[in-house]
Amino acid sequence: MKTNKTGYATGVIATIVVLVWIGILKFTPSEAKGIQPLVENSWLMSWLYKVVSIQTGSILIGIFEIITSLFLISSFWSKKAGKIAGILTLIIFASTLSFLLSTPGIWKQMDGVPVTDFFILKDLAFLAIGIQVLAQSEDETIV
């Protein structure tokens, strides 16, 4: 169905745009400082600051995000690139979603309702895109 292909392509392209955008931001000192509490409290990523500086760690994360976006672009033509893109996308967004469990003080109460930094919640949708890209790389056809 054409709508299915259009929806898939739109989701992947949106993920590419976001990954490139936030990947480029990781090269800035403001973003490096902004992600510091998330990374340093993460059981998956805190090792990074033991090896490199906060800024270098942020840049490495940004490079990973940009490389993932390049694989996502290539996934439209290559199943192998799609498989790599799907796995890398899952790693990125599972890692960022883990911040909801590992970062002290990330959950607050607003009028009795638990709330968090909503920018992380968008990663649920991007995680779903990663799953779709991985599944698409195993299908007979490429979008």
C-alpha positions, -999 to +999 in steps of 0.1 A: +000+000+000+014+034-010+003+051+023+023+025+042+055+033+022+049+070+026+044+067+063+075+046+067+096+070+046+083+100+065+092+084+098+127+075+086+133+110+071+121+126+103+145+105+123+173+114+100+166+151+104+165+149+142+197+128+143+216+152+121+203+182+140+211+169+175+243+153+162+255+187+150+244+203+183+266+178+202+297+197+189+286+228+209+297+235+245+261+243+255+248+208+244+278+191+259+270+207+293+233+200+287+237+163+283+264+159+310+239+150+339+222+125+316+254+108+305+273+108+338+244+091+356+238+065+329+248+030+336+253+026+298+273+057+291+290+070+322+322+052+313+326+078+285+336+106+308+362+083+324+379+080+290+374+115+274+364+150+284+328+161+285+331+180+252+349+152+235+323+127+248+295+149+234+313+151+200+317+113+199+280+109+206+272+135+179+294+116+154+276+084+163+242+101+156+254+115+123+268+082+112+235+065+121+216+091+100+239+083+070+230+046+074+193+055+076+196+074+043+214+044+028+187+021+041+163+032+014+186+014-012+205-012+009+192-039+032+226-043+048+227-005+055+191-009+068+201-036+092+231-015+105+209+016+107+182-002+126+206-015+152+224+018+156+190+036+159+179+011+186+211+017+205+208+055+204+171+057+215+172+028+240+202+046+256+184+079+258+153+064+271+173+047+298+180+083+311+144+082+324+155+055+349+191+066+356+190+104+360+183+116+395+155+142+397+144+137+361+109+128+373+089+156+390+053+160+401+030+186+385-004+187+401+000+152+414+009+138+379+045+125+373+062+145+345+097+145+331+118+163+306+095+157+276+123+159+250+133+124+260+098+110+255+100+117+218+126+089+217+098+063+221+087+072+185+122+071+172+128+038+189+097+025+170+113+038+137+145+019+145+125-013+149+107-007+116+140+000+098+154-032+112+123-052+102+123-036+067+159-047+062+147-083+066+117-079+042+118-089+005+114-053-008+130-020+001+108+011+003 
